[in-house]
């Protein structure tokens, strides 16, 4: 039984090291070198302070895009005055 168990344990350890540590580390390094701004969340800074991300609160105008719930902040996105409503996007059939 030990002859069968040892290769299985070694395989699991090798795969865990390769796919749990080495592969994610290589991908992280590639992302930081090639896409530094995007890999760090597309952060927006003002006067040296992070104030948000370019990816949060985007306005979508086309029908082909997923539309989030409307914000209680009014027209546009205001993170300081944001709250969800229970209303979803109204879909009308034509």
Secondary structure, DSSP 4 states (H G I P E B T S, - for coil): -HHHHHHHHHHHHHHHHIIIIIHHHHHHHHHHHH-HHHHTT-EEEETTEEEEETTSS----STTS---PPBTT-SS--GGG--B-S--------
